[in-house]
């Protein structure tokens, strides 16, 4: 059961990471790489990537 929950969480995070990457690319194209908007989305992406890494390490 625990592995199943972790698997669903990983899938959710993978989808969230992909969407956040799309948002960041779009923000960078529209506002520039160093805009506040792009940097905020980048930080949100970092948070998602950190969560993903923690879960992957926990289930190894």
Secondary structure, DSSP 4 states (H G I P E B T S, - for coil): -HHHHHHHHHHHHHHHHHHHHHHHHHHHHHH-TTSHHHHHHHHHHHHHHHHHHHHHHHT-
